[in-house]
Amino acid sequence: MMRLRILAPVVLAAAVTASLWSGHAEAAGKTDCKMKFDLSGWSAIYKHAEGHGVITCDNGRSFKVNIVAVGGGLTVGKYHVEGGTGKFSDVSSTDELFGSYAQGEANAGVIKSGTAQILTKGTSSLALAGAGEGVDIGISFGKFTISRAN
């Protein structure tokens, strides 16, 4: 009986520690990543933009990237974004950062313009924000593709 009283707290402490460790391991399995980018584009029913950026993650990894956005809609204009920012939803693997995200936007800007968008790709999402210059007006849909720079 005495042995059971001594062993019970040890078993309980081990169980609590194991549950906390497994919860920490699950949380540690996610990576938080952000992107800084520059982007230039034009639209006249068809929309095309190209740019580059850097993704940095809280696990110490960083990637130089190329960006291409294409689509169409009722849109016309020419624009340039410098120093844009992006925040990815937590990812299990940095490979999830790359690929094509669905994009939809409505914009209206003359001289100084800004953008804020949420893009999705499967269970991943990317929130973009940026300010720039140009003239653009319209509504468009398309894809925003991020690839590793060579």
Secondary structure, DSSP 4 states (H G I P E B T S, - for coil): -HHHHHHHHHHHHHHHHHHHHHHHHHHHT-B-EEEEEEEEEEEEEEEEEEEEEEEEETTS-EEEEEEEEEEEEEEEEEEEEEEEEEEEPPBSSGGGGSEEEEEEEEEEEEEEEEEEEEEEETTEEEEEEEEEEEEEEEEEEEEEEEEE--
